[in-house]
Amino acid sequence: MCLPKKEKEKLQDWYFTFGVGHGNRMFYVKINGSYSGTRERMVELFRHNWAFQYSEKEFGNSIKEWNYKLHPICNIRDECKVGY
């Protein structure tokens, strides 16, 4: 992903998916924070068992298009709701 540095440092919602062939392939995770901060949080939660990171603009209509569901961990862990 080639984003300007200013965009990466901005606190915003970031979306993560798991990729084909992964047990969580139909789920997404939404985390608010900086680009690198949210990537670190994903590694804490899932190690390196995830595939892609998207800005809200990039993720767009993917939830409907791919029938993604919010990962259950986001319903029980504040890490998915409050970024840094």
DSSP file (Angstrom, degrees, kcal/mol; ACC not computed):
  #  RESIDUE AA STRUCTURE BP1 BP2  ACC     N-H-->O    O-->H-N    N-H-->O    O-->H-N    TCO  KAPPA ALPHA  PHI   PSI    X-CA   Y-CA   Z-CA
    1    1 A M              0   0    0      0, 0.0     2,-0.8     0, 0.0    53,-0.0   0.000 360.0 360.0 360.0 129.4    0.0    0.0    0.0
    2    2 A C        +     0   0    0      2,-0.0     0, 0.0     0, 0.0     0, 0.0  -0.775 360.0 157.2-111.1  87.6    1.5    3.3   -1.0
    3    3 A L        -     0   0    0     -2,-0.8     5,-0.1     1,-0.0     2,-0.0  -0.832  47.1-101.6-108.4 147.6    0.0    6.0    1.2
    4    4 A P    >>  -     0   0    0      0, 0.0     4,-1.9     0, 0.0     3,-0.6  -0.348  34.2-115.0 -61.9 149.3    1.4    9.4    2.0
    5    5 A K  H 3> S+     0   0    0      1,-0.3     4,-1.8     2,-0.2     5,-0.2   0.876 116.5  56.6 -53.9 -41.8    3.2    9.5    5.4
    6    6 A K  H 3> S+     0   0    0      1,-0.2     4,-1.0     2,-0.2    -1,-0.3   0.889 107.2  49.0 -58.0 -40.8    0.6   12.1    6.6
    7    7 A E  H <4 S+     0   0    0     -3,-0.6     3,-0.2     1,-0.2    -1,-0.2   0.875 109.4  52.0 -67.5 -38.5   -2.2    9.6    5.8
    8    8 A K  H  < S+     0   0    0     -4,-1.9    27,-3.1     1,-0.2    28,-0.4   0.825 110.2  48.2 -68.0 -31.9   -0.4    6.7    7.6
    9    9 A E  H  < S+     0   0    0     -4,-1.8    -1,-0.2    25,-0.2    -2,-0.2   0.684  89.2 103.1 -83.2 -18.3    0.0    8.8   10.8
   10   10 A K  S  < S-     0   0    0     -4,-1.0     2,-0.6    -3,-0.2    25,-0.2  -0.407  79.0-119.3 -66.9 135.5   -3.6   10.0   10.9
   11   11 A L        +     0   0    0     -2,-0.1     2,-0.3    23,-0.1    23,-0.2  -0.672  59.7 131.0 -75.8 121.9   -5.8    8.2   13.4
   12   12 A Q  E     -A   33   0A   0     21,-2.2    21,-2.6    -2,-0.6     2,-0.4  -0.937  61.8 -70.7-158.3 174.5   -8.6    6.5   11.4
   13   13 A D  E     -A   32   0A   0     -2,-0.3    43,-0.7    19,-0.2     2,-0.4  -0.648  45.2-168.9 -78.9 132.5  -10.4    3.3   11.0
   14   14 A W  E     -AB  31  55A   0     17,-2.8    17,-2.6    -2,-0.4     2,-0.4  -0.953   7.8-148.2-121.2 143.8   -8.3    0.5    9.3
   15   15 A Y  E     -AB  30  54A   0     39,-2.9    39,-3.0    -2,-0.4     2,-0.4  -0.906  10.1-166.2-116.7 139.3   -9.8   -2.7    8.0
   16   16 A F  E     -AB  29  53A   0     13,-2.4    13,-2.0    -2,-0.4     2,-0.3  -0.964   2.6-171.0-127.4 140.9   -8.0   -6.1    8.0
   17   17 A T  E     -AB  28  52A   0     35,-2.0    34,-2.8    -2,-0.4    35,-1.2  -0.808  20.6-138.6-126.1 170.7   -8.8   -9.3    6.2
   18   18 A F        -     0   0    0      9,-0.6     7,-0.2     6,-0.3     6,-0.1   0.619  39.2-129.2-109.8 -17.3   -7.4  -12.8    6.3
   19   19 A G    >   -     0   0    0      6,-0.3     3,-1.3     5,-0.2    -1,-0.1   0.073  38.2 -47.6  87.4 160.6   -7.3  -14.1    2.8
   20   20 A V  T 3  S+     0   0    0      1,-0.2     3,-0.1     4,-0.1     4,-0.0  -0.360 121.7  27.5 -66.3 142.5   -8.4  -17.2    0.9
   21   21 A G  T 3  S+     0   0    0      1,-0.3     2,-0.3    -2,-0.1    -1,-0.2   0.411  93.5 115.8  87.1  -2.5   -7.6  -20.5    2.6
   22   22 A H  S X  S-     0   0    0     -3,-1.3     3,-2.0     1,-0.1    -1,-0.3  -0.773  74.0-124.2 -99.9 146.3   -7.5  -19.0    6.1
   23   23 A G  T 3  S+     0   0    0     -2,-0.3     3,-0.3     1,-0.3    -1,-0.1   0.738 113.5  47.0 -59.5 -24.1  -10.0  -20.1    8.7
   24   24 A N  T >  S+     0   0    0      1,-0.2     3,-2.4    -6,-0.1    -6,-0.3   0.097  74.1 126.4-102.3  21.2  -11.1  -16.5    9.2
   25   25 A R  T <  S+     0   0    0     -3,-2.0    -6,-0.3     1,-0.3    -7,-0.2   0.716  71.0  50.5 -58.4 -24.9  -11.4  -15.8    5.5
   26   26 A M  T 3  S+     0   0    0     -3,-0.3    43,-2.2    -4,-0.1     2,-0.3   0.307 100.4  82.4 -96.7  10.3  -15.0  -14.4    5.7
   27   27 A F  E <   - c   0  69A   0     -3,-2.4    -9,-0.6    41,-0.2     2,-0.3  -0.770  56.0-163.1-111.9 157.7  -14.2  -12.0    8.6
   28   28 A Y  E     -Ac  17  70A   0     41,-2.1    43,-2.9    -2,-0.3     2,-0.4  -0.933  10.3-144.1-129.6 159.7  -12.8   -8.6    8.8
   29   29 A V  E     -A   16   0A   0    -13,-2.0   -13,-2.4    -2,-0.3     2,-0.5  -0.987   8.5-157.8-123.7 134.6  -11.3   -6.7   11.7
   30   30 A K  E     +A   15   0A   0     -2,-0.4     2,-0.4   -15,-0.2   -15,-0.2  -0.964  16.3 173.4-115.7 123.6  -11.8   -2.9   12.2
   31   31 A I  E     -A   14   0A   0    -17,-2.6   -17,-2.8    -2,-0.5     2,-0.5  -0.996  23.1-140.4-132.5 135.1   -9.3   -1.0   14.4
   32   32 A N  E     +A   13   0A   0     -2,-0.4     2,-0.3   -19,-0.2   -19,-0.2  -0.824  58.7  70.4 -96.1 130.9   -9.0    2.7   14.9
   33   33 A G  E    S-A   12   0A   0    -21,-2.6   -21,-2.2    -2,-0.5     2,-0.1  -0.981  84.1 -34.0 162.0-162.5   -5.5    4.2   15.1
   34   34 A S     >  -     0   0    0     -2,-0.3     4,-2.4   -23,-0.2     5,-0.3  -0.383  60.3-105.3 -80.4 165.5   -2.5    4.9   13.0
   35   35 A Y  H  > S+     0   0    0    -27,-3.1     4,-1.4     1,-0.2   -26,-0.1   0.952 121.0  35.7 -54.8 -54.5   -1.4    2.7   10.1
   36   36 A S  H  > S+     0   0    0    -28,-0.4     4,-2.2     1,-0.2    -1,-0.2   0.860 114.9  56.3 -73.5 -34.8    1.5    1.2   11.9
   37   37 A G  H  > S+     0   0    0      1,-0.2     4,-1.8     2,-0.2    -1,-0.2   0.890 108.9  46.3 -63.9 -39.1   -0.2    1.1   15.3
   38   38 A T  H  X S+     0   0    0     -4,-2.4     4,-2.1     2,-0.2    -1,-0.2   0.846 109.7  54.2 -73.6 -32.3   -3.1   -0.9   14.0
   39   39 A R  H  X S+     0   0    0     -4,-1.4     4,-2.0    -5,-0.3    -2,-0.2   0.918 108.2  50.3 -63.9 -42.2   -0.8   -3.3   12.2
   40   40 A E  H  X S+     0   0    0     -4,-2.2     4,-2.1     1,-0.2    -2,-0.2   0.899 108.8  52.0 -61.2 -40.4    1.0   -3.9   15.5
   41   41 A R  H  X S+     0   0    0     -4,-1.8     4,-2.3     1,-0.2    -1,-0.2   0.901 107.4  52.1 -64.2 -40.6   -2.4   -4.6   17.2
   42   42 A M  H  X S+     0   0    0     -4,-2.1     4,-3.5     1,-0.2     5,-0.3   0.899 108.4  50.7 -62.2 -39.9   -3.2   -7.2   14.5
   43   43 A V  H  X S+     0   0    0     -4,-2.0     4,-2.0     1,-0.2    -1,-0.2   0.899 110.2  50.4 -64.8 -39.4    0.1   -8.9   15.1
   44   44 A E  H  < S+     0   0    0     -4,-2.1    -2,-0.2     2,-0.2    -1,-0.2   0.907 119.6  36.7 -61.9 -41.1   -0.7   -9.0   18.9
   45   45 A L  H  < S+     0   0    0     -4,-2.3    -2,-0.2     2,-0.1    -1,-0.2   0.881 139.6   9.9 -80.2 -39.9   -4.2  -10.4   18.2
   46   46 A F  H >< S-     0   0    0     -4,-3.5     3,-2.2     1,-0.4    -3,-0.2   0.272  85.5-139.9-127.3   9.5   -3.5  -12.8   15.3
   47   47 A R  T 3< S-     0   0    0     -4,-2.0    -1,-0.4    -5,-0.3    -2,-0.1  -0.439  75.0 -34.1  56.8-131.4    0.3  -13.0   14.9
   48   48 A H  T 3  S+     0   0    0      1,-0.1     2,-0.8    -2,-0.1    -1,-0.3   0.066 108.1 114.8-105.6  25.3    1.0  -12.9   11.2
   49   49 A N    <   +     0   0    0     -3,-2.2     2,-0.3    -7,-0.2    -1,-0.1  -0.309  57.7  80.9 -93.0  50.8   -2.1  -14.9   10.4
   50   50 A W        -     0   0    0     -2,-0.8   -32,-0.3     1,-0.1     3,-0.1  -0.936  59.6-155.0-145.0 166.4   -3.8  -12.1    8.4
   51   51 A A        +     0   0    0    -34,-2.8     2,-0.3    -2,-0.3   -33,-0.2   0.862  58.0  22.8-114.1 -53.7   -3.5  -10.9    4.9
   52   52 A F  E     -B   17   0A   0    -35,-1.2   -35,-2.0     2,-0.0     2,-0.4  -0.909  45.3-154.2-133.5 149.1   -4.4   -7.3    4.0
   53   53 A Q  E     -B   16   0A   0     -2,-0.3     2,-0.3   -37,-0.2   -37,-0.2  -0.969  20.8-177.7-119.0 135.2   -4.9   -3.9    5.5
   54   54 A Y  E     -B   15   0A   0    -39,-3.0   -39,-2.9    -2,-0.4     2,-0.1  -0.967  24.9-127.2-132.6 147.0   -7.2   -1.3    4.0
   55   55 A S  E  >  -B   14   0A   0     -2,-0.3     4,-2.7   -41,-0.2     5,-0.2  -0.390  42.6-101.5 -75.7 169.3   -8.1    2.3    4.7
   56   56 A E  H  > S+     0   0    0    -43,-0.7     4,-2.2     1,-0.2    -1,-0.1   0.902 125.4  51.1 -61.5 -39.3  -11.9    3.0    5.0
   57   57 A K  H  4 S+     0   0    0      1,-0.2    -1,-0.2     2,-0.2     4,-0.1   0.919 112.7  45.0 -63.5 -43.9  -11.8    4.4    1.5
   58   58 A E  H  4 S+     0   0    0      1,-0.2    -2,-0.2     2,-0.1    -1,-0.2   0.879 112.9  50.2 -67.7 -38.3  -10.0    1.3    0.1
   59   59 A F  H >< S+     0   0    0     -4,-2.7     3,-2.7     1,-0.2    -1,-0.2   0.863  82.6 143.1 -70.8 -35.1  -12.3   -1.1    1.9
   60   60 A G  T 3< S-     0   0    0     -4,-2.2     3,-0.4     1,-0.3    -1,-0.2  -0.009  74.3  -4.3  43.4-115.9  -15.3    0.7    0.6
   61   61 A N  T 3> S+     0   0    0      1,-0.2     4,-2.7    -3,-0.2     3,-0.4   0.122  96.1 116.7 -96.5  17.5  -18.2   -1.6   -0.2
   62   62 A S  H <>  +     0   0    0     -3,-2.7     4,-2.9     1,-0.2     6,-0.5   0.813  66.4  62.8 -61.2 -32.9  -16.2   -4.8    0.5
   63   63 A I  H  >>S+     0   0    0     -3,-0.4     5,-1.0     1,-0.2     4,-0.6   0.944 114.9  32.2 -59.4 -48.0  -18.5   -5.9    3.4
   64   64 A K  H  45S+     0   0    0     -3,-0.4     3,-0.2     3,-0.2    -2,-0.2   0.910 119.5  52.8 -73.5 -43.3  -21.5   -6.2    1.1
   65   65 A E  H  <5S+     0   0    0     -4,-2.7    -2,-0.2     1,-0.2    -3,-0.2   0.887 124.5  25.2 -61.8 -41.4  -19.5   -7.3   -1.9
   66   66 A W  H  <5S-     0   0    0     -4,-2.9    -1,-0.2    -5,-0.2    -2,-0.2   0.366 103.8-121.3-105.7   2.4  -17.7  -10.2   -0.2
   67   67 A N  T  <5 +     0   0    0     -4,-0.6    -3,-0.2    -5,-0.3    -4,-0.2   0.860  47.1 179.7  58.7  38.1  -20.3  -10.8    2.5
   68   68 A Y      < -     0   0    0     -5,-1.0     2,-0.4    -6,-0.5   -41,-0.2  -0.356  15.3-151.9 -68.3 149.7  -17.7  -10.2    5.3
   69   69 A K  E     -c   27   0A   0    -43,-2.2   -41,-2.1    -2,-0.1     2,-0.2  -0.933  28.1-100.6-119.2 146.5  -18.7  -10.4    8.9
   70   70 A L  E     -c   28   0A   0     -2,-0.4   -41,-0.2   -43,-0.2     5,-0.1  -0.499  48.8-106.1 -65.1 129.9  -17.1   -8.5   11.8
   71   71 A H    >   -     0   0    0    -43,-2.9     3,-2.0    -2,-0.2     4,-0.4  -0.326  23.0-124.8 -60.1 136.1  -14.7  -10.9   13.5
   72   72 A P  T >> S+     0   0    0      0, 0.0     3,-1.6     0, 0.0     4,-0.6   0.766 106.4  70.2 -55.4 -27.8  -16.1  -12.1   16.9
   73   73 A I  H >> S+     0   0    0      1,-0.3     4,-1.7     2,-0.2     3,-0.7   0.806  90.9  61.7 -61.6 -26.9  -13.0  -10.9   18.7
   74   74 A C  H <4 S+     0   0    0     -3,-2.0    -1,-0.3     1,-0.2    -3,-0.1   0.663  98.1  56.8 -74.1 -15.3  -14.1   -7.3   18.0
   75   75 A N  H <4 S+     0   0    0     -3,-1.6    -1,-0.2    -4,-0.4    -2,-0.2   0.653 118.3  30.0 -86.6 -16.4  -17.2   -7.9   20.0
   76   76 A I  H << S+     0   0    0     -3,-0.7     2,-0.5    -4,-0.6    -2,-0.2   0.552 109.8  67.6-119.0 -11.5  -15.3   -8.8   23.2
   77   77 A R    ><  -     0   0    0     -4,-1.7     3,-1.3    -5,-0.2     4,-0.2  -0.946  59.7-152.8-119.9 127.8  -12.0   -6.9   23.0
   78   78 A D  G >> S+     0   0    0     -2,-0.5     4,-2.4     1,-0.2     3,-2.0   0.717  88.0  81.7 -65.3 -20.0  -11.6   -3.2   23.2
   79   79 A E  G 34 S+     0   0    0      1,-0.3    -1,-0.2     2,-0.2   -47,-0.2   0.806  89.8  52.2 -57.2 -29.0   -8.5   -3.4   21.1
   80   80 A C  G <4 S+     0   0    0     -3,-1.3    -1,-0.3    -7,-0.2    -2,-0.2   0.588 115.5  40.5 -83.3  -9.1  -10.6   -3.5   18.0
   81   81 A K  T <4 S+     0   0    0     -3,-2.0     2,-0.6     1,-0.2    -2,-0.2   0.744 111.5  49.1-109.2 -31.5  -12.5   -0.4   19.0
   82   82 A V     <  -     0   0    0     -4,-2.4    -1,-0.2   -51,-0.1     2,-0.1  -0.946  69.3-169.0-119.9 117.4  -10.0    2.0   20.5
   83   83 A G              0   0    0     -2,-0.6   -50,-0.3    -3,-0.1    -3,-0.1  -0.308 360.0 360.0 -95.9 179.9   -6.8    2.7   18.6
   84   84 A Y              0   0    0    -50,-0.1   -51,-0.2   -52,-0.1    -1,-0.1   0.265 360.0 360.0-141.7 360.0   -3.5    4.4   19.4
